[in-house]
Structures are given as C-alpha cells and as structure tokens.
Amino acid sequence: MTSAPLVAVVGAGPAGLAAVRRLRESGGVRVVLVVPGGLSEYLPGTLPVATGDARAACYRTRVVLAGVEVVSARAEAVEPGALRIAGSWRRVEAVIAAPGLALRRVGGAMSESVVGFWDPTGAEAAAPRIGAVEGGIVDVVISSLPYRCPPAPYGLALRLARRARRLGLPLHVRLLTPEEHPLAALGRTLGDALLAGCEDAGVEVLLGAEIDPDALAEGKVPAPDSGPDAADLTIVVPPHYASPLVADLAEASSPLVSVDARFATEIAGVFVVGDAAASPYPRAADPAAWSGMVAAQAVLSELGVEGDEVAQTPTADCFVDHGEGAYGRIRIAYPDGSPPRGRPAVTIDPAAPARAADFEDAHRRWQAVRVETR
Ligand SMILES: Cc1cc2nc3c(=O)[nH]c(=O)nc-3n(C[C@H](O)[C@H](O)[C@H](O)COP(=O)(O)OP(=O)(O)OC[C@H]3O[C@@H](n4cnc5c(N)ncnc54)[C@H](O)[C@@H]3O)c2cc1C
C-alpha cells in the first residue's frame, strides 16, 4: 500500500495554520508542521503585554492538531523536495513556508532609553522600562516599511497616552513615521481617521520623519537626544527582515519573497505565504491565512488531490487599540480584484469599549484553531 504524499508546512502563524487545515481537510495528503518549540504566538497581544496589562504567556500556546505531525524545531533550509530540520533532510512532496518576518535587534543593552519589540515576548522584556516612565516624552518610532499590522503602532501610542491620562502622569506621546500619510496604500480616509484618533488622545504624529534604521539598531534615536524635545523613552517598531529560511529568495532591498499568484517561488514545489510573501495586501492575519489556503490549494492540485475553491482576494480585519479597553476596527476588502487595479474598500468602526469583547473573541478563535482537543 502506498502512503499519501507528505507536505511540510513551516510556521504556526495564521498563514501556516490555514495551509495545514486546508491540506488536512482534503484527506489526500499527510501533513507535517514545523515550528520552534511547537508553540504559536498571538501577535495582537503585543500591546497589552507592552503596557503590563497581560503576560506574554497569555498569548502563547502549544499547537496540537488532530492528524498532523507537529515537529518542534526550526526549519533550517529548503530545496526542491526536501526540508532540513535539526541537521537532517526530510523528503517531502512540497513545502509551504510561512515563517513570517524576523525583527532586527534595536538599541540593545547599551541603550536604556531605547526599546524595540513587535511581538508579545519582546513586549514583555520592554514592559518594565515602559512602566517606569512617569513623565516627559515617549516616542513610538516606525523604523521602516513594511511592518506587520500597519495600524498597530498608532494603537500603541493611543494606549500609552490614555493610560498616562488615567494615571495622571505628565506624559507626552509622539508617533514618528517615515510615511507622508498614515497607511497611504489603503487610501486617505483611514489615515485621516487614525490622525483624528491620535489628536483626540493627545498623541502628536510626526509624518515624513527621517528615520535611519541602521542608526536605530545602534540605539541612536531620530529625535534630538538632549534638550526639551528629547524623548525619555523611544519605543521602536524594529526593521523587519526576511526569515533566514527564505532570505535567499527575498527581493533585493526588501524583506519580502517574490511569488506568483499561487504563492509559488522560483524553487519547484516551494511556496512562501503570509507576511513573508511579496503580496499587495496588508501584513495582517486574514490575508496571511488566505495566502496559506491559496498555496495549499495549488499543492493539492499539483498532487492531483481535490480541494475547495479559495476566494479570489482576501479580506482583512484589524483592531485599533484606543486604550482603556476601547477598540476600533478596520475591515478591508477588495471587491474589484487585487491591487493595484482593484482599490481597497475600507470600513472603519469607531472606537468603543464594547469592542474589547470582539478582541477577546478573536483571541479565543485563534486559540481554538491551534489546540484541538477532540
Ligand atoms: C502588534 C501587532 C498587532 C496585530 N494586530 C492585528 C490585527 O488586529 N488584525 C490582523 O489581522 N493582524 C494583526 N497583526 C498582524 C498579524 O499578526 C500578522 O500579519 C500575521 O501573524 C502574519 O501571519 P504569518 O503566518 O505570515 O506569520 P507569523 O504570525 O509571524 O508566524 C510565523 C510563524 O513561523 C514560525 N517560524 C519562523 N521561522 C521559522 C523556521 N525557520 N522554522 C519553523 N518555524 C518558523 C514562527 O515561530 C511563527 O510560528 C498584528 C501584528 C502585530 C505585531
């Protein structure tokens, strides 16, 4: 009896998980999921962890999926028909790599007043320094584009400003971005709404800021480092770079990997999906999951296995933290097809405390697709 073909999926973020589930549901292939520590981290939990309102462990879970072999390791290299794990090559029919984006180290031990993070684990390390600031200026600096979840740095600034207001701290929060208008790729309205939210919370936004990511990596900040405009703490959304696993496939001067419409790369049988792939959609969970399904479908059809159709374009659903339990929500769809021809249709739900329950629901749904107890 011949066994079903083996397909490897790398990474347990939204893209990898969506690919795994689509492959498994076809019933025609065996699936191995490779992820360090066998763990998955919920990235939207970064902000509550940064302000000391939650622990990173709340947003981390072990992946347990019925019928899927989970290998607790980092995939080291990929080539046609094989994946190297812990020094050994494993033969597979296809690889769907969803390693996300890696974060450059910022500031380091040298600089007490600069912290860089963009995941819950990094946020937990920075939280004591953030909590220790009782006045003065805090800068949130977007070091470079692209970065994951375009509205989230604004959410962090809003959260910090509202928390300071509640605690009666004399804190001025500034957000510095190299963009001339926030989230320009998604049209003017969304950026205007974010700027209005910042104004309402007293966050000063410095657009078109000259930011040198290399200098930031050394702990050198873009604002004056002394005098009345100097920041007491600079929080950096670090430069994102390509995961070493797919770095050779990344475009010059970009962390993103070139892929075709099926998310196939130039290496036969190797697909790159999610944040790591050069797609025209935002670095957000639902577009990542959609790309995982598109690639899984392509693998299934190459192997002659039936699968369901995937939507032509993704949607995106991002929470904007406004602090003190209030969340706004941004939904993006592409009813006229993929960009640049199809323009994004953006719906903005204003901030409301009731949406905190939606944020918690999204986290519960995320957990449920990673831990199957049946
Ligand atoms: C602060 C913040 C807030 C956000 N809020 C939202 C939101 O409200 N809505 C939304 O839609 N999106 C949000 N996002 C964005 C969203 O989380 C990402 O776009 C999404 O997680 C990308 O999915 P992914 O699967 O491509 O990569 P990731 O989620 O980054 O997952 C990558 C996976 O690959 C693993 N991995 C990496 N290298 C290897 C390797 N060599 N071998 C094996 N495994 C490897 C990692 O451990 C991880 O499991 C937010 C992100 C941040 C940082």
The ligand as an ORCA input file, in Angstrom:
! r2SCAN-3c Opt
* xyz 0 1
  C       1.224     44.357     17.447
  C       0.531     43.603     16.356
  C      -0.857     43.672     16.247
  C      -1.505     42.999     15.210
  N      -2.868     43.093     15.123
  C      -3.505     42.505     14.102
  C      -4.925     42.610     13.953
  O      -5.651     43.224     14.764
  N      -5.508     42.015     12.880
  C      -4.760     41.337     11.953
  O      -5.327     40.821     11.001
  N      -3.423     41.221     12.071
  C      -2.776     41.788     13.110
  N      -1.424     41.686     13.215
  C      -0.651     41.098     12.109
  C      -0.691     39.602     12.106
  O      -0.445     39.096     13.390
  C       0.335     39.085     11.097
  O       0.086     39.678      9.849
  C       0.214     37.576     10.971
  O       0.533     36.974     12.199
  C       1.128     37.033      9.875
  O       0.967     35.656      9.813
  P       2.111     34.683      9.290
  O       1.552     33.325      9.469
  O       2.568     35.106      7.952
  O       3.371     34.913     10.241
  P       3.539     34.863     11.823
  O       2.247     35.019     12.528
  O       4.634     35.815     12.112
  O       4.008     33.380     12.099
  C       5.270     32.913     11.706
  C       5.460     31.521     12.284
  O       6.629     30.927     11.716
  C       7.452     30.395     12.740
  N       8.802     30.348     12.197
  C       9.615     31.368     11.830
  N      10.761     30.886     11.304
  C      10.651     29.523     11.329
  C      11.506     28.461     10.911
  N      12.712     28.693     10.364
  N      11.092     27.193     11.108
  C       9.872     26.930     11.667
  N       9.021     27.903     12.054
  C       9.412     29.182     11.888
  C       7.219     31.340     13.913
  O       7.604     30.735     15.121
  C       5.699     31.511     13.785
  O       5.021     30.403     14.337
  C      -0.743     42.256     14.291
  C       0.633     42.152     14.418
  C       1.278     42.807     15.435
  C       2.777     42.693     15.582
*
